[in-house]
Amino acid sequence: KRNVVRRNAHRFAGFRVLKAPDVPSVLVELGYLSNRQDEKILTSKSGQASLAQSIARAVDRYFETRVE
């Protein structure tokens, strides 16, 4: 099962990563500990491994398809 990316799920917050467009950065939100299903994924080794693999795959794809 793959992790699903929501499109157009924009939010506004005062995080530094969102306020410094001159510095390459990524803000990754993986779930909410207040959500029981998310909590199970975020606190289990297998869930963490799946999320980490998904992030790594996305970064790899970005660099494979990026046009200079």
N, C-alpha and C positions, 0 to 999 in steps of 0.2 A: 504494500500500500504506500502510495506517495503522499507527501505532505502537499496540501493545496495552498496556493498563493491567491489571496483575494486581490482582485484588481480594483482600483479606485477606492481603496480603503484608507484615504488620507485623513490624517489627524494633525492637529496643531499643538505643539508643546514647546516649552522653553529649553529643550535639551541642546547642549552645546553642538552636538553633531548636526543638528538641524539649522543652527545659526551661523555656521562657519562654512559657507559654500566654497571658499578658496582652498579648503583642505579636503582631499579625498577621504570619505568616511562612509560607514554603513551603520544604520541603526537596525538591529534585528529584534523583533518582538516575537516570542515563541508561544506565549499563552498567558493565562492568568491562574495564579495559585488559588484564587477564590472559586475557580471552576473545577469541580471534582475530576472531570475527565482530563482536563489540561494538567491538573496536579499529578495525576497518575503517570502521564507521559513525561512531565518535567522532572519527576523525582525517581523515575526508574532508569536503570542503566541502559536497557534496550531502547527506551524512548529517547534518552539523551543521545545515544549512538545514532539513531535514525535521524534526529534533528541535525546533528553535526554532519552526517553524510549528505543530507539535503542541502545544507549551507555550502559545504565544500563543492558539491556538484554544481550549484548555481554560480559560484565564483569561477570555477573552471570554465563553465559555458560562457560566462561573460568575457573572459579573456580569450577564448577560442573564437568568438564571433565579433569582437570589438574591432572597429575600423579606426585606424590612426588618422 
